[in-house]
């Protein structure tokens, strides 16, 4: 028994120290570099940065675009969730899958697809005779264009939150309103929307922070539009001047981190004030009959899905099938040369696919294992265990909430020097990207597992202890099998997110350690548009294939394994 207690304490200590080393310490070094000088607090560099015209402009652009896109994403995501969650429209499962698909596609691929879809050289629009005149300004290269793409990218996040909230409402609420003679719109205005307020606020905050740290869309749309945001300003300075400007970009990163954390803290305060306690078991929401309006509503939904998915995807595919961007797609111009180039001839793309598959897979596996143990302690009956586990949880949530580019700067500061004792530097290697993935995405994999442990009956552990099972035996024989579906769910989300991301790795990659995201971004940034399109098509196809495969396995795996399935 004493050995079992020692194993528990040792494991808990290792989890807390590990979270501190990969989540808390890099951020502490970032704030130390940005806010201290000669061992003491020094706000001079911060004030100097705030007074800089370029930093002030980038800060305003970041806040403005994030606020506007979060507002629009909240409205769009909520509308979609209400239509699918509360009405009797058909093919809801397929619609949910398609609405969530843009969230799984990398932001830089989204930007590339829409640039090619609406530009003067768009193969689809030229074929339809609707393309803007050659030489004209691209319609997306503006503040409004950037906000539009951020809205389309992040509205599925709001949709997920609001739909989950609707499914948790007791059915008695809507039944009582209908019995009292309330119509659908009155019930929506007086009951549903007020009760959804905390979820709407959470969705807005999530969309705001996601837009604030978004790099792919901000770079590919903002740079040509001369609408520079803070993540792009950090990337441009570090890419131009190298590690010598680390203290300067650290200060800018601190500003970005403070804005993100302030938004999350404000959301938490307001959410507590708006929270309403509900009595009753959650049931399927009331299906409001649309009557004669149903065909019109369904047609509008499918047109929206077609606009969001088919137009950019068709343009991306068409661009990948021509030799030069701007050529119309025809039998004479059709070629598979770009796919041959990225899949067989270019060593950098093959290396990028291998690197991303390896580090995303390893990160997902490591996070799944960590989550099983950390979630156990978060649900532990001993307050001391829960307190220490909460410390690790808080650090992981902060690392996830802070924009990915900020975490990249933090990791450069933490690992640019050789590691003590080992005299090995991780900077410029694949391992620093792997550790950054574990740090940034730990909160993603942990949440479903923590929820699963909170639902387990405490008598399971009591019975195992009485039977003489030690800590690791209890974990492997009882808790791991029960929490495996939740751990698999989190691991799938981590893999899909890390496999395609560019925000975290944008400043950490080096020659020989490219990722899929950085390779596509560099192709587009370097003017190799057709190669970027071909590689993007492969990535989108792989993402859809993974999601479809998991959908097909939904009936054969425990409930909760597939993140987007009920």
PyMOL commands that set and color helices and strands:
alter all, ss='L'
color gray80, all
select helices_A, chain A and resi 2-35+44-51+53-86+92-104+107-118+123-128+143-168+171-179+184-213+216-225+230-274+291-320+337-345+347-378+383-401+404-415+430-454+459-466+471-500+516-525+529-552
alter helices_A, ss='H'
color red, helices_A
select strands_A, chain A and resi 36-37+40-41
alter strands_A, ss='S'
color yellow, strands_A
deselect
rebuild
show_as cartoon
